[in-house]
Amino acid sequence: MPRRRVPTILQMEGTECGAAALAMVMAHHGLHVPMEKLRVDCGISRDGSNARNLMQAARAYGFEARAFRMDPGELATLRVPLILFWEFNHFVVLEGRRGDIWYLHDPASGPRPVTTAAFDGSFTGIALQIVPGPGFKPGGTPPSLLRGILGRLAPLKPAILYVVLASLLLAVPGMILPSLSRIFVDDVLGPHPDWLAPLLLALGGTTLVMALLTALQRAAIRMLTIGFLTVKACSLFEHLLRLPMSFFMQRNAGEIQHRIGLNDSLAEMICGQVGQAFTSLFMLVFYGALLLAYDVPLALLGIAIAAVNLLALSAVARRRRVLHQSLAQEQNKLMGMAISGIQLMETIKASGAEADFFARWAGQHAKNSNAEQRVSTSTVFFSALPALLAALNNAAILVFGAWRVMDGDMTIGMLVAFQALMGAFLAPVAQFTQLGAQRQQAKVALDKLNDVEQQPRDPAYERDQTPADPPARRECRGELELRDIRFGYSPVAPPLLDGFSLHIRPGRRIAVVGRSGSGKSTVARIAAGLYRPWSGEVLLDGIPLADWPRKRLEGAVAMVDQDIVLFRDSLRDNLSMWNPLLDEADILQACHDAEIHADIANRPGGYGAPMNEGGANFSGGQRQRIEIARALANHPALLILDEATSSLDAETERRIDAHLRHRGCSCLLVAHRLSTIRDCDEILVLDNGRIVQRGRHDDLIQDPAGAYARLITAE
């Protein structure tokens, strides 16, 4: 089976292996599609994708896609590259086979050969053949590191010009010093010893100027780095806060945290190594021209040796990029696992799973260490190139230069000056050699940051929110209507909700109940504006939710869900979410209504008391009540409660319910404990995303065969 290589495109998350494998095969055939678009086309959701979705996406781009079930020996009858279903939870690309070795391209780690025994143990028998069809048209451009860097540096043009100018001025003393060396050897040591004092003065002055220019250059690069870091860090985090919830559903907290940190390291790489490399390119040309002016044969010899080393660098650069991408992914997994373990520490200890969790963490740490070892091995090779380059050039120039001196084609002083110039010429070449190592890290960091920055923002943040908008001119009444909602987590899979509708009039209470997985929490998130439906309308006071100014909507609608989020700060800041416009009286009233005021008042420090990460210094019931108080502090017209009182006793829950009724806000309740929703104005019973019953408790309970009665009986 012949081997056909594919370009390396690694997945950003574990759920994206199918889309990344398809992207590699498509790029092999000449079609380059951004990963953020392929994620949508392949229907990547929180559960990943499947072979059917991959084939549908491929056909949409003009490919012919077929699925085969066969043994490994039969794969030779198909045209590579193939997409294989691997270990029942992953997709890889098969490039070909030679003897006992199968060449895979893994979206998680890059190219890797495996033996037939290992292949047989992991291949599930499912292969996808994707080849260009009659309607296929190649297109697109592969991602470019240079374009990405230039795009990021565009806002900092004045600082860049300053760095370039300081670097170019360094060429002047760099040109003068070799000439002074030639004069010293040919003249001061010869017929003009009286030139020594002026020569030393010129040498000292040139060295001083070079030191000053070097200091200016480094200061300019540092200023550029700080400016780049400030601009991009603010831009990245501001963009991150405005991404839709679907982005965060597919990525773990450790991965997102790592990408924020990548912005700092990328700034150092671009403005440090890469910034100097661009200015060194001019120096390379300048010193190359001077070398040719001194002696053409010697110059061509030195340039040829430098070119051979650069070609060797380019030959292994592709492999280094894959190694760095693989290392970054293993580091992300290790960080995510550590964060998850810390967050779940109570559960781990309660279940006695410390040893099991440590075994999983140690296994991931071993994978991370192996990836670091592979990168370190390649780095050792790269680090040896500058020394090898200098040694070869020095030896060649001394031998060939001595022969030129003996033939009378150049003086000893010219040879000394030529060697000094060659050293100045090799400095930028060595810098480019080191840049080869930095380039791979920069490419990995840039890919991951682009994955965040190229994600489209939530449309709610994009519209013009002027004071003239109708919703901004009056108070919200809390009337919510969902009309014929159609929604799912994968655009190529059947929808979870189809034709769903509900209407909450001002001050009314509607409950949504059903079995686990029936879509209750999804309804709550759509009502809160966290998810955008595929079709249908979400209306607040008769106006589409998307037409409400974001700031106005935040005060009108509040949601408390099952996941309690409390952070390390004071209790007051946890309640106000740093809103300076929130009155102390509003916070106190919210805590009274959430039945948490007495607990807070009895703690040392009261509302200024510290809150540990995740509310670890509060009980589960207290944490839920703090979440409810946070939601009530803004006086919402519509309150959405998704299992928000599951940790409370019945009496506390009853008192909170009475306070909510007194406030008069509309309520959408999602509950498993049906005793909390018996007196709602309407109860909707969901089953597989569809409303199977609706009405009041007294009416629904009359049908003993109905879904609601079954839920009551099961409780």
Secondary structure, 3 states (H helix, E strand, C coil): CCCCCCCCCCCCCHHHHHHHHHHHHHHHCCECCCHHHHHHHCCCECCECCHHHHHHHHHHCCEEEEEEECCHHHHHHCCCCEEEEECCCEEEEEEEEECCEEEEEECCCEEEEEEHHHHHHHEEEEEEEEEECCCCCCECCCCCHHHHHHHHHHHHHHHHHHHHHHHHHCHHHHHHHHHHHHHHHHHHCCCCHHHHHHHHHHHHHHHHHHHHHHHHHHHHHHHHHHHHHHHHHHHHHHHHHCCCHHHHHCCCHHHHHHHHHHHHHHHHHHHHHHHHHHHHHHHHHHHHHHHHHHCHHHHHHHHHHHHHHHHHHHHHHHHHHHHHHHHHHHHHHHHHHHHHHHHCHHHHHHCCCHHHHHHHHHHHHHHHHHHHHHHHHHHHHHHHHHHHHHHHHHHHHHHHHHHHHHCCCCCHHHHHHHHHHHHHHHHHHHHHHHHHHHHHHHHHHHHHHHHHHCCCCCHHHCCCCCCCCHHHHCCCCCCEEEEEEEECCCCCCCCCEEEEEEEECCCCEEEEEECCCCCHHHHHHHHCCCCCCCEEEEEECCEEHHHCCHHHHHHHEEEECCCCCCCCEEHHHHHHCCCCCCCHHHHHHHHHHCCCHHHHHCCCCHHHCEECHHHCCCCHHHHHHHHHHHHHCCCCCEEEEECCCCCCCHHHHHHHHHHHHHHCCEEEEECCCHHHCCCCCEEEEEECCEEEEEECHHHHCCCCCCHHHHHHHHC
